[in-house]
Amino acid sequence: MPSKQRVVVVGNGMVGHHFVQQLVTQQGDRKNIAITVLSGEDRLAYDRVQLSSFFKGKTEDDLALTSNKTYQDWQVSFHTHSKVVDINREEKTVTTSKGESFAYDKLILATGSYAFVPPIPGKDREHCFVYRTINDLHAIKKSAHASKVGVVIGGGLLGLEAANALKQLGLQTHVIEFAPQLMGVQIDGAGGRLLKNKITDLGVTVHTSVATEQIIEGENSRYKMCFKGGQTLETDMIVFSAGIRPYDNLAREFNLEIGERGGIVINNHCQTSDENIYAIGECALWNNFIFGLVAPGYAMAKVAAGHVLNHSSSIDVDEFSGADMSTKLKLMGVEVGSIGDAHARTEGAISYYFEDQPNGIYKKIVTNEQGNKLIGAVLVGDTSEYDNLLQYHLNNIELSVPAESLIMPLAGDAGELSADDLPRDAIICACHKVTKHTIEQAVMQGCSDLNAVQHATKASTGCGGCEKLVQSVISSALKNKIATLNPVNEPVSQSA
C-alpha cells in the first residue's frame, strides 16, 4: 500500500466539498492522506442553497465555496468535467468519462441528487429546464430574454425559489402543484393555504391540485400545457421542480446495496455495503431515510471523514444518528418556518394554533401528550419565534410556561429562552453542529464579534438562519468573559 492513504471523492457539491474540508481539518499535521476530487461539473463547489441570489446580482464567484488555489494549498488533487462512469471494486479504481483511472483505498460517493422530471409528453422541448445548477440558471436567464410567461411545475421549497427567480426575471409567473397545497412536506394545510394567498398577492399565480398531461405547441405563447380535466395554460418557458431523486446510478451499476425506493444504503459510519466505499448527502439512505437538506449532509461528511482517518485506531469515532429537518427561509419575502413534527403525526400529539388573517400570519406548535415538550411547529408570515422554538425542540427543554404562550401575543410570559437558559451542549448552528460551548470557547480565546466567531467555528455560515441566536450567545459570553477578567472585589472589613 502507498505511504499515503488514497481517498477519492466523487462529487464536489456542498457536501462533497465539506467532506474534503473535514478531512483536511481533522488530519491536522499528519498529512498521511492523498485526496483526489472528481467533479462532473465544469467548476468546483458552490452554494446551491443560495442559487436564487444569482438573479439578485450575485456572481458565480460570490457563490463559490472553494477555489483552485484553496485546493492547491490543501494539497488536494482535483479534476472538473470528470464524471465517474466505472468502479472496479476488486482493483479499487474508478474511471471517468475521459478515460482517466484513479486508484483508491477509500472511495467517497457524494453524488447528490438530480431533479425529477415527470414523464409528461413534451417535457424535452427547448425552453424546458430544471433548477439545480449554475448552468441551469444561465440557460433560464437566456430563455427569459425571449419569453413573457414562465411556469414552474412543483410547489415545494425549490419550486417556489424557482418561481421567485422567474418573477425577478420579469416573467408573468405561474406555479403548478399536483398536491392540494404548497410545501406539503414542511407545513400543514392551514399554513399552505396562507402561503398560497401571500404568494398570489405578490403577483404569482398558484394552481394546486393540477396534473399536467402533455405539453404541445401554443397558440399565443410558445407552448400550451394541457391539464387533466381539460384546462390549459399557455407559457413560453417551463421549469421542472417536482422533487429530487438520489443520484445512485454508480451504486446500482456496481452492486452496492440500494434501498427499495432508491438511495445508497449506509451504516452509522456512512459506509456502504462495501466497507471501503462511503456515501454521504442526498445520494445516501440511512435508516431507510434520505435527508434532502444540507445540514444532515454536513453531519455525514464529518462522520465519514472521522471514520476514514481513525477507523483502524483506538480513537472513538462519531456515528451518524440522524438529523433534524427543521428549516427557516424566506420565499419571495414571505417568512416560513418548519420544526420537527410539523404535521402532528406523533401519537398523542397536541396542537395549538394562532392565526392573524389581516396581517397574514399563521402559527402552530405541537407538543407531546403531556403538553410539556415541544415536538413541532409551523410558522408562516412571521418567524420571529423560530430560534426560541427550535431550541426547545432540539434540546428537549421542558416547557415552563403554558404551550400556547409561545406563539400567542398577550398570552402571558412567552417563555423566551436566553443564551444563559441553554445547556452547554445545545446545538446553536444545525448546519455545522456548533454548540453553545464551542462558541463560548471561541469568545474566551479572543473572538469578539460575529465575523470572528464565524471564521473560528463556522457557526451561521450554512443557511444563516441561526445568526441571531449565535449573536446572543456571543453577547452573553462576552459579558461572562468581562466578569471573569474584572471580578467585583468584596468589601474589605475593618477591624475595630
Buried (B, 14 or more C-beta within 10 A) or exposed (E): EEEEBBBBBBBBBBBBBBBBBBBBEBBEEEEEBBBBBBBBBEBBBBBBBBBBBBBEEBEEEEBBBBEEEBBEEBEBEBBBEBBBBBBEBEEBBBBBEEEEEBBBBBBBBBBBBBBBBEEBEBBEEEBBBBBBBBEBBEBBEEBBEEBBBBBBBBBBBBBBBBBBBBBBBEBBBBBBBBBEBBBBBBBBEBBBBBBBBBBEEBEBBBBBEBEBBEBBEBEEBBBBBBBEEEEEBBBBBBBBBBBBBBBBBBBEEBEBEBBEEBBBBBBBBBBBBBEEBBBBBBBBBBEEBBBBBBBBBBBBBBBBBBBBBBEEEEEEBBEBEEBBBBBBBEBBEBBBBBBBBBBBEBEEBBBBBBBEEEEBBBBBBBBBEEBEBBBBBBBBBBBEBBBBBBBBBBBEBEBEEBBBBBBBEEBEEBBBBEBEBBEEEBBBBBBBBBBBBBBBBBBBEEBEEBEBBBEBBBBBBBBBBBBEBBBBBBEBBBEBBEEEEEEEEEEEEEEE
